[in-house]
Amino acid sequence: MVAERQTGRQMGVWAATSVVTGEAISLGIFLTPAGMARSLGSPALLGAVWCGMAAMTLAGALCFTELAVRFPQAGGEYVYLKQGFGRRVAFLYGWMAAVVMYPGVAAALSVGAVPYFQALLPLPAWLAAALPALILVALGAMNYAGSRLNSRVMTALNWLKIPVLAALVGWALISGHATMGNLAPLTLRRAGSDPLIQAVAGAAISAFFCFGGWWEAGKIADEVRDPRRTLPIAFTGGVLVVTAIYLLVSFAFVAVVPMGQIQTNTAFVAQFGQALFGASGGRVLSACVLLCVLGGLMVLSMAVPRVTYALACAEAGGDSAGGPIGFFARLHPRYGSPANAVLLQTGMALAVLALGAFDRILAFIIFSAVVFLALTVATLFRMAEPVSEPVRRWWFPVAPVVFIAGSGVLAAMLLLHNLLPSLLGAAVVLAGLPVRWLLVSGKQIAPAVAADRQVSWKGYQGSALCQGTTSVVPKRSERNDGL
């Protein structure tokens, strides 16, 4: 019964696509475009950066679609890296994602939501201080109780963002507050803009992380119905929706508030809201921000425990009682959820919140996150007979080359601008190797080593290491369908 609940594949196209859009369209949509516009100083440059990053993201989405269709099971990047580069590299990603990076992101978003709650409702000081923790606990409880309710609420919230943001843009146009003259001349850079190279580099990094999160659908692929059909639509359709929203909202922002008047990101949100809705503008924009943030948090709270679960299944060698790491390979006997992995994710986010360390964690770990994304896409070049069917798609090898090259440029920019934090973050990631040695004995690792590369289109069973987990892979005759 547990296995049936876990592999029931309850999420359809709308739910899977909402995972792609949910984290990408979050707090950054109200803050980042303003900073990019102020730095670039030109509507044409702003549009060019968004479109360039959209092209790179779409290339990555095509690659992740191929990987997710080949391995439609919990874990996403962990599963792909394990097949392409082995257990050690995959463990380092899982260590970074489950214990370091995503708890920091969740804590940062929960803290970022508080001022917008306060703009809507007067909160006592004690409640405002406790609110981030309450948000994290509530989301953890929903995920602990299974994916059915959580996926429905997540889907509703994340799809509600689209008409709300579209209505915001539409109101800016029809109310007369948007002035096309603010966009002209399109190519001329405004006074006070940053130096061109510095501005483009900073805007590209900001845009990349605004799009960030589109890859999360791979983490919950084991709960997606008909993954061969659903995942390509979710990845590519979701990226296209995010691109359209960011372009529309960015130009609406600049059309309402001229670039020369943008001072700070937070002040800009107040300017934009007041221009559109007068005295009530702050409340209207706060409600929009909260909708976007809560949708993104729900994606994180649902996707990340699946990484921990997949890692624990693989490292425990299929034995959910096998040592401390096997504890996280257990499913809840009633809900069929990776309950212990949910508890770990929630506990780590609360710990990061209590320490107030989320800003530093995010600054340190960004470089490593970009490297792991590039490595994940590079896995496609390691698909070869007799281990696995080679990739035969119309976009291969152009798409992975574009994404890997773009990720390399972004990583180089991060090193140039934040060398010490990036190197410290890499050291934190590499610290996962001794942690793995402590958690998993050689005896436990050995029986499962052969499964690392057992990938075959004739019948994949590569990561069905936990009792009851299964995977669905297209037959050889179907391998070229759908992408």
C-alpha positions in Angstrom: 0.0 0.0 0.0 2.8 2.4 0.7 4.4 1.7 -2.6 1.1 2.3 -4.3 0.6 5.6 -2.7 4.1 6.7 -3.5 4.0 5.8 -7.1 0.4 6.7 -7.8 1.4 9.5 -10.1 -1.3 12.0 -9.1 0.1 15.2 -10.8 -1.1 16.1 -14.3 0.1 18.7 -16.7 -1.2 21.7 -14.8 0.3 20.6 -11.5 3.7 19.8 -13.1 3.8 23.1 -15.0 3.0 25.0 -11.8 6.1 23.5 -10.3 8.2 25.0 -13.1 6.6 28.4 -12.9 6.1 28.4 -9.1 9.6 29.0 -7.8 10.7 31.1 -10.8 7.8 33.6 -10.3 8.4 34.5 -6.7 9.7 37.5 -4.8 12.2 38.3 -7.4 9.6 39.4 -10.0 8.9 42.5 -8.0 12.4 43.4 -7.0 14.9 42.2 -9.7 13.4 43.9 -12.8 13.7 47.3 -11.1 17.4 46.8 -10.2 18.1 45.5 -13.7 16.4 48.4 -15.3 18.3 50.9 -13.1 21.6 49.3 -13.8 21.2 48.8 -17.6 19.5 52.1 -18.2 18.0 51.0 -21.6 14.7 49.2 -22.3 16.3 47.5 -25.3 19.1 46.2 -23.2 16.6 45.0 -20.5 14.6 43.1 -23.1 17.8 41.7 -24.7 19.1 40.3 -21.3 15.7 38.7 -20.5 15.5 37.1 -24.0 19.1 35.9 -23.9 18.5 34.3 -20.5 15.2 32.8 -21.7 17.0 31.2 -24.6 19.6 29.7 -22.3 16.9 28.5 -19.9 14.9 27.0 -22.7 18.0 25.1 -23.8 18.4 23.8 -20.2 14.7 22.9 -20.1 15.0 20.7 -23.2 17.9 18.9 -21.6 16.2 18.4 -18.3 13.1 17.2 -20.1 15.2 14.4 -21.7 16.7 13.4 -18.4 13.3 13.5 -16.6 11.6 11.3 -19.3 14.5 8.8 -19.1 14.4 8.7 -15.3 10.9 9.7 -14.1 11.5 9.2 -10.4 12.0 11.2 -7.2 15.2 13.1 -6.9 15.8 15.1 -10.1 19.4 16.2 -10.4 20.5 13.7 -7.8 19.3 10.8 -10.0 20.7 12.3 -13.2 24.1 13.0 -11.7 24.3 9.5 -10.2 23.7 8.0 -13.6 26.2 10.3 -15.3 29.0 10.9 -12.8 28.5 8.3 -10.0 27.5 8.3 -6.4 30.1 10.7 -5.0 29.2 13.6 -7.3 25.5 12.9 -6.8 25.9 12.8 -3.0 27.6 16.2 -3.1 24.7 17.7 -4.9 22.2 16.1 -2.5 24.2 17.3 0.5 24.3 20.9 -0.9 20.6 20.9 -1.9 19.0 19.2 1.0 21.1 20.4 3.9 22.6 23.7 2.8 21.1 25.6 -0.2 17.4 25.0 -0.2 16.9 25.4 3.6 18.6 28.8 3.1 16.2 29.7 0.2 13.2 28.6 2.2 14.3 30.6 5.2 15.0 33.7 3.1 11.6 33.6 1.4 9.7 33.1 4.6 11.5 36.1 6.2 11.0 38.2 3.0 7.2 37.5 3.2 6.8 39.1 6.6 6.9 42.8 5.6 4.2 42.1 3.1 2.0 40.4 5.7 2.4 43.4 7.9 1.4 45.7 5.1 -1.9 43.8 4.8 -2.6 43.1 8.5 -1.3 44.8 11.7 0.7 42.1 13.4 1.9 42.1 17.0 5.7 42.2 17.2 5.9 38.6 18.7 3.7 37.2 15.9 5.8 39.0 13.2 8.9 37.5 14.7 7.4 34.0 14.8 5.7 34.2 11.4 8.6 32.8 9.3 8.9 29.7 11.5 5.1 29.3 11.4 5.1 29.4 7.6 7.9 26.8 7.4 6.1 24.5 9.9 2.8 24.8 8.1 4.3 23.9 4.8 6.2 21.0 6.3 3.0 19.7 7.9 1.2 19.8 4.5 4.0 17.8 2.8 4.2 15.3 5.7 0.5 14.5 5.1 1.1 13.6 1.5 1.3 15.2 -1.9 -2.4 15.1 -2.9 -3.6 18.2 -0.9 -0.3 19.9 -1.2 -0.1 19.6 -5.0 -3.7 20.9 -5.4 -3.0 24.0 -3.2 0.3 24.6 -4.9 -1.2 24.3 -8.4 -4.0 26.7 -7.5 -1.6 29.3 -6.0 0.9 29.1 -8.8 -1.6 29.3 -11.6 -3.4 32.2 -9.8 -0.2 34.2 -10.2 -0.5 34.3 -14.0 -3.9 36.1 -14.3 -3.0 38.3 -11.3 0.2 39.5 -12.9 -1.4 39.8 -16.3 -4.2 41.9 -14.8 -1.5 44.1 -13.2 0.1 44.7 -16.6 -3.3 45.2 -18.2 -4.4 47.7 -15.6 -1.2 49.7 -16.0 -2.0 50.0 -19.7 -5.8 50.7 -19.7 -5.7 53.0 -16.7 -3.4 55.4 -18.5 -0.6 55.1 -15.8 1.7 53.4 -18.3 3.4 55.9 -20.6 5.1 54.5 -23.7 7.2 57.7 -23.7 9.0 56.3 -20.7 10.3 53.5 -22.9 11.6 55.8 -25.6 14.2 56.0 -26.9 14.5 52.2 -26.6 18.3 51.9 -27.1 19.6 55.1 -25.4 21.0 54.4 -22.0 19.8 56.8 -19.3 22.1 59.0 -17.2 23.3 57.3 -14.0 23.4 53.8 -15.5 26.3 51.4 -14.5 29.2 50.8 -16.9 28.0 48.6 -19.7 30.0 45.4 -19.1 29.3 45.5 -15.4 25.6 46.2 -15.9 25.1 43.4 -18.4 27.0 40.9 -16.2 25.0 41.8 -13.1 21.7 41.8 -15.0 22.5 38.4 -16.6 23.2 36.9 -13.1 20.0 38.4 -11.7 18.0 37.2 -14.7 19.4 33.7 -14.3 18.3 33.4 -10.7 15.0 35.0 -11.5 14.4 32.1 -13.8 15.8 29.7 -11.2 13.6 26.9 -10.1 12.4 25.7 -13.5 14.3 22.5 -12.9 12.3 21.5 -9.8 9.7 19.5 -11.8 12.3 16.7 -12.2 12.4 16.2 -8.5 8.8 15.2 -8.3 8.7 13.2 -11.6 7.7 10.0 -9.8 4.4 11.6 -9.0 3.6 12.9 -12.5 1.1 11.1 -14.6 2.2 10.0 -18.1 5.7 11.5 -17.7 6.6 11.1 -21.4 3.8 13.5 -22.3 3.5 15.6 -19.2 7.1 16.5 -18.5 8.0 18.0 -21.9 4.9 20.3 -21.7 5.7 21.2 -18.1 9.4 22.1 -18.7 9.1 23.9 -22.0 5.6 25.4 -21.5 6.6 26.6 -18.0 9.7 28.3 -19.2 7.8 30.1 -22.0 5.2 31.3 -19.5 7.8 32.6 -17.1 9.6 34.4 -20.0 6.4 36.1 -21.1 5.5 37.2 -17.6 8.9 38.6 -16.9 9.0 40.6 -20.2 5.5 42.0 -19.7 6.0 42.9 -16.1 9.4 44.5 -16.6 8.2 46.7 -19.4 5.0 47.6 -17.5 7.2 48.6 -14.5 9.4 50.9 -16.6 6.4 52.3 -18.5 4.8 53.3 -15.2 8.0 54.4 -13.2 10.7 56.0 -15.5 14.1 54.5 -15.2 15.6 57.7 -13.9 13.2 57.6 -10.9 14.1 54.1 -9.7 16.2 54.4 -6.6 16.0 51.1 -4.7 14.2 47.8 -5.3 11.9 48.1 -2.3 11.1 51.8 -2.8 10.3 50.9 -6.4 7.6 48.4 -5.3 6.0 51.2 -3.3 6.3 53.7 -6.2 4.7 51.3 -8.6 1.8 50.4 -6.3 1.1 54.0 -5.5 1.1 55.0 -9.1 -1.4 52.3 -10.1 -3.7 52.2 -7.0 -3.1 55.3 -5.0 -3.1 55.0 -1.2 -4.1 51.4 -1.4 -1.3 50.5 -3.7 0.9 49.1 -1.0 -1.7 46.6 0.1 -2.5 45.5 -3.5 1.2 44.9 -4.3 1.7 43.2 -1.0 -1.0 40.7 -1.7 0.5 40.0 -5.1 4.0 39.5 -3.6 2.6 37.1 -1.0 0.8 35.1 -3.6 4.1 34.7 -5.5 6.2 34.0 -2.5 3.9 31.4 -1.0 3.6 29.6 -4.3 7.4 29.4 -4.6 7.7 28.1 -1.0 5.2 25.4 -1.7 7.3 24.2 -4.6 10.4 24.1 -2.5 8.8 22.3 0.4 7.4 19.6 -2.0 10.4 19.1 -4.3 13.4 19.1 -2.0 12.5 16.2 0.3 12.4 14.1 -2.8 16.1 14.7 -3.3 16.8 13.5 0.3 14.6 10.5 -0.2 16.3 9.5 -3.5 19.8 10.0 -2.0 18.9 7.9 1.1 17.4 5.1 -1.0 20.5 4.8 -3.1 23.1 5.2 -0.3 21.3 2.8 2.0 21.4 0.1 -0.6 17.6 -0.4 -0.5 17.5 -1.0 3.2 15.4 1.7 4.9 16.7 0.5 8.3 20.3 0.6 7.1 22.0 3.1 9.4 21.3 6.8 9.9 20.9 7.6 6.2 18.4 4.8 5.8 16.1 6.7 8.2 15.4 9.1 5.4 14.5 6.4 2.9 11.3 5.5 4.7 7.8 6.4 3.5 5.0 7.2 5.9 2.9 4.1 6.5 -0.3 6.0 6.1 0.4 9.0 3.8 3.0 7.4 1.6 5.1 10.6 1.8 8.9 10.8 2.4 8.0 11.9 5.9 11.5 11.8 7.5 13.0 13.7 4.6 10.2 16.4 5.0 11.2 16.6 8.7 14.8 17.1 7.8 14.1 19.8 5.3 11.8 21.7 7.7 14.2 21.3 10.6 17.2 22.5 8.6 15.2 25.6 7.4 14.2 26.4 10.9 17.8 26.0 12.1 19.1 28.4 9.3 16.3 30.8 10.3 17.3 30.7 14.0 20.9 31.3 13.1 20.0 34.2 10.7 22.5 32.7 8.3 20.4 32.4 5.1 21.8 35.5 3.4 25.4 34.2 3.9 24.5 30.6 2.8 22.9 31.9 -0.4 25.9 34.1 -1.2 28.3 31.2 -0.7 26.4 28.4 -2.5 25.3 30.1 -5.7 28.5 29.3 -7.6 28.3 25.6 -6.7 24.6 25.5 -7.7 25.5 26.8 -11.2 28.3 24.2 -11.5 25.9 21.4 -10.6 23.3 22.5 -13.1 26.0 22.4 -15.9 27.2 19.0 -14.7 23.6 17.7 -14.8 23.1 18.8 -18.4 26.6 17.3 -19.3 25.2 13.9 -18.2 23.5 13.8 -21.7 26.9 13.4 -23.3 27.5 10.3 -21.2 24.5 8.5 -22.6 26.0 5.8 -24.8 25.6 2.2 -25.7 25.6 -0.4 -24.2 24.8 1.4 -20.9 22.1 3.7 -22.2 20.4 4.7 -25.4 22.2 7.8 -26.9 20.3 11.1 -27.2 18.7 11.5 -30.6 16.8 14.8 -30.5 16.5 17.6 -33.0 18.1 20.0 -30.5 21.1 17.8 -29.5 23.9 18.7 -29.1 23.2 22.4 -29.5 21.0 22.9 -26.5 23.3 21.3 -23.9 26.3 23.1 -25.4 24.4 26.5 -25.1 23.4 25.8 -21.6 26.8 24.5 -20.4 28.6 27.5 -22.1 26.1 29.9 -20.5 26.6 28.4 -17.1 30.3 28.6 -17.5 30.1 32.3 -18.3 27.9 32.8 -15.2 30.2 30.8 -13.0 33.2 32.9 -14.2 31.3 36.1 -13.5 30.5 34.9 -10.0 34.2 34.0 -9.4 35.3 37.4 -10.6 32.8 39.3 -8.4 32.6 37.0 -5.3 35.8 34.9 -5.3 36.1 34.2 -1.6 32.4 33.4 -1.0 32.3 31.1 -4.0 35.4 29.2 -2.9 34.1 28.9 0.6 30.8 27.6 -0.7 32.7 25.0 -2.8 34.6 23.9 0.3 31.3 23.5 2.1 30.0 21.3 -0.7 33.2 19.2 -0.7 32.8 18.7 3.0 30.0 16.3 2.0 32.6 13.6 1.1 33.7 13.0 4.7 30.1 13.2 5.8 29.2 10.5 3.3 32.0 8.3 4.6 30.7 8.7 8.2 27.1 8.0 7.3 27.5 5.1 4.9 29.9 2.2 5.6 31.7 0.5 2.8 29.6 -2.6 3.3 26.5 -0.7 2.6 27.8 1.1 -0.5 29.2 -2.0 -2.2 26.0 -4.0 -3.0 24.5 -0.9 -4.7 27.5 0.2 -6.8 26.5 -1.8 -9.8 23.2 0.0 -9.9 24.9 3.3 -10.6 25.1 2.6 -14.3 22.3 0.1 -14.8 20.5 2.3 -17.3 18.9 0.5 -20.2 16.0 1.3 -22.5 15.2 -2.4 -22.4 14.1 -2.2 -18.8 15.4 0.4 -16.4 15.5 -0.5 -12.8 18.5 1.7 -11.8 17.3 3.4 -8.7 14.5 1.2 -7.5 16.6 0.7 -4.4 13.9 1.4 -1.9 11.3 -1.3 -1.5 8.2 -0.4 -3.5 9.7 2.3 -5.7 9.4 1.9 -9.4 10.2 3.8 -12.5 8.5 4.2 -15.8 10.7 4.6 -18.8 9.6 4.7 -22.5 10.2 1.7 -24.6 12.8 1.7 -27.3 10.2 2.1 -30.0 8.9 5.2 -28.2 12.2 7.0 -27.4 11.8 9.7 -30.0 8.3 10.7 -29.2 7.3 14.0 -27.6 10.3 16.2 -27.2 
